[in-house]
Amino acid sequence: MVRKVRRVLTALTGAAVALVCSLALAGPAAAQAAPKPKLAPGGVDITGDRLDQPLRLRADTRPADVNLIVDQVKWLGATGQLRGPAAKDLGPKYTVVVLVAGTPKNTFDLFPLAKGGPRVYRPAKQPDLSRPRAGWFFGRLNMSETLRSVGVPLEPRFDTLSGGIGGGERVLPEDALDPVQDLDTALGELQRLLLLNVGVVVVITAGLAGIALLVRRRTR
């Protein structure tokens, strides 16, 4: 009986130690495999309805405006809807080209007055030669006011202002969600939880081993 208990405890201890070692090594490996941080956008170009020439915003002169426009598109997921609203329901279109280090990187079509709410279309053909899946996305509700605030000729939309007509301030975009950062945080929390659970298992195993040794000594 004592020998069976010892074999079971030995197997549990070995499994716990192996699991702890694998989790400890997974942290540095994941850090090494983490993608390099993306370069901050250097500017955006906007073309579209009632714009006689492109509206060029640069981070060195108008950083806040660049961030406002990038915030409208940087949260888009990997896939969107295959079909968007009918052409007659889209309203005016504004094409946004995001530049990094002075070179066009991404392009998006924004429809701030689309029926049913603002829409964003991401074409598969991108300036940086990447090939994301083309798709339609629901845009932020403040898209029209954001575009107007940077110089796009759009009529004021009072439904996107706080405080009502005549006394409110323009609502700035809410903090964009970062799925990658959220996933990294969740994985880190899961790893810490697993390590904690393994630590508890090791402590219990050590306690059982001590009890087994006491039982063995008394049965001799």
Order of alpha helices (4+ residues) and beta strands (2+ residues): alpha-beta-beta-alpha-beta-beta-beta-beta-alpha-alpha
